[in-house]
Amino acid sequence: MVTIKLNHALPSTLLRRLTSYASHHPLYQALGKLDRIVRTTFLLQYMHQEEIRRRVNHQLTKVENMHCSGSPAVGGRTKPGQKRTNPVCK
């Protein structure tokens, strides 16, 4: 990680080398444990703080509405007479 901060190596180079060592490399294992800590912390905050749940729900609603809009950026409109396959869309 120090090599990234000091600009001695690109993150992509470090990840490529880590994946070549598979899961036996100590840094790979440490990053996996750090990932679990970050996810657990977020989950505990999500369960404890209503404001975080509200923000997550708001973003999920925005994404679901975007997928239901049928805009070309999301994959185009449905053909006449064709029903939407997303059960969330009404």
Beta strands, then each sheet from edge to edge (+ up, - down):
end
